[in-house]
Amino acid sequence: MNLDSSRCFTIVYSEERILDLMVSDEDVTTDQVVNILDSLFDAYSKAKDKVSNDVLLLRYIWIDVDKDRSNSINSVELSKILNRINFSMRKADSDKQYQSFVKMIGMDRNDRRKGLSFEQGVTILHKIKRDSTWQIKPVTNIWFELFGRVMNNGKDRTKVSAESFLKKFIWQKQGETDVTMEDVGDKFKMLNELEVADVLSNLHLGADDADAAKYIDRDRFEAYLLRMENDIYDPAPERFDPKSMHRSLSEYWINSSHNTYLTGDQFQSRSSVEMYMNALYRGCRCLELDCFDGLRDTKNRPMPLVYHG
């Protein structure tokens, strides 16, 4: 097959790797393939936003651990997952947790041999994390300090209202005084739509539920603490104000890059033009090029060569 540049395209991934491809079907254009890939990435990003961090992590590990592709895990595979997420537990203890869990959810012998489904796997991992007595659980302390241990009905604190969340956490603790009750309602709807292991309460509120904008449980509060929406960085200073352009250059933040061309560290990595593409894509506007005299052209003039000298 002859190389046709009009049907070629490159995929840049893992920040430094590239995959060069060519469309073999003459009836299919490069733009069509690229549009399909863009659609896939967009769909994946939207789906990922509806999954909590711990569930997303398990999805990545699950594929590696489930070697027989049974879509289930047994006690041996559970122990491997615990090791992969750096949760130190003896094999005998993880087996005990496994047997206790399958009895608790009422699995018979036949189902036990098949193993736990993904949803059950998420739940047992969350239960182990919640019930372990050897580690400090900051979110539990934060939850009780902010909202109290007991609700108005005298029961243990399992959920928090939008009003308490706004006043005690957003306004007082976070200092985000510009946030409104409507904003909190939108946050609660998003959080209640998240796929999380909710073993602490029985809320199970969908985004369309009437109470979805009114309450969240501790699991979803923990998910919010770890999400990008609660990032410590305030995006407000990034907004462009033409009136501020009278200051000296040293007073402005410039998104710049050092050794832009390197794919890794300064000593062992290689130079790659794709790294410039990656830096520009990420918003960088000040790039570094180390230029040296390279091979000479037909007029005996040195051609510029960019590499880490």
Summary of the structure (lengths in Angstrom):
residues: 309
radius of gyration: 26.4
end to end distance: 38.8
largest distance: 88.9
contacts: 714
relative contact order: 0.08
helix: 45%
strand: 13%
